[in-house]
Amino acid sequence: MYMSPLLNIDKTYKEWLTGISEKFRRSQIKAATSVNSEMLKFYWDLGREITEKKSQYQWGNKFFENLSQDLKI
């Protein structure tokens, strides 16, 4: 692995670089948390919507099986 000569000589440079790495990692975690939150909302809403449609319409006994197959398309 390549290491810049500045890493060995300049403490300020090394601290700055470490700070960049930490900020990048925190940003990655925030992004993942945001995505997970949005997906959770989507699946929660989807479950609610499926339940409403199932009770509102008479689409037969194989409703969930058909829906499952159709969502894969």
Secondary structure, DSSP 8 states (H G I E B T S, - for coil): ----HHHHH-HHHHHHHHHHHHHHHHHHHHHHHHHHHHHHHHHHHHHHHHHHHHHHS---TTHHHHHHHHHT-
